[in-house]
Amino acid sequence: MRHSRRSFLGAAAVAPLLTGRDWRPFGSKILDLGCVLPESLAGFKQQAGDLPPADTDAAEVLIIPRVGPIAHDGLLTIERCLARGGTVLLESGLGVPIHQAAYFPYVDYMWPIKVKIREFAPVGLEPAPGDQIIGALAGTPVALRRRVGQGTLVTLGSALGPIFLAGDPDARRWLGMLHTS
């Protein structure tokens, strides 16, 4: 089997993170449901590198970059992924924009690992009952996690895709841990 240099280096980079964990190859699918931030879609595609794409109906992790309103077919795809126990990472473009004169421009993530990642076009999210706040910017929730049936819905109000384009190692580590959580 032939591997590209990129896929080899990507595997080598995450290997130390996986030591001692029950890891299995994952299938992830980047799904464009009307991405409103092209940099986010490009960043996730770059991050995926040479990984073979998973079929939408078989993906363990479904990644939906910076989306606005979602059409009915898109909602059905999300529901199917969650129903079979998958994880949906949804970058929301809907919410209240966060504008402050002075703030520390990093999101404090508490799950799946504790890390600070540079914010990008953040919107505040309003937690509903059952939501766990997993990331905040200047005290405002910008990342939520919720169990939905057998699956997990992770909603981000600060786009990660553009951060991948900048080569942020903490953002890459966060996504890698999401896949193994």
Secondary structure, DSSP 8 states (H G I E B T S, - for coil): ----HHHHHHHHHHHHHHTTS------EEE--SSBS-HHHHHHHHHHHTT-----TTT-SEEEEEEE-S--HHHHHHHHHHHHTT-EEEEEE--SEE---SS---EEEE-SSS-EEEE--S-EE----TT-EEEEEETTEEEEEEEEETTEEEEEESS-SHHHHHTT-HHHHHHHHHHHH-
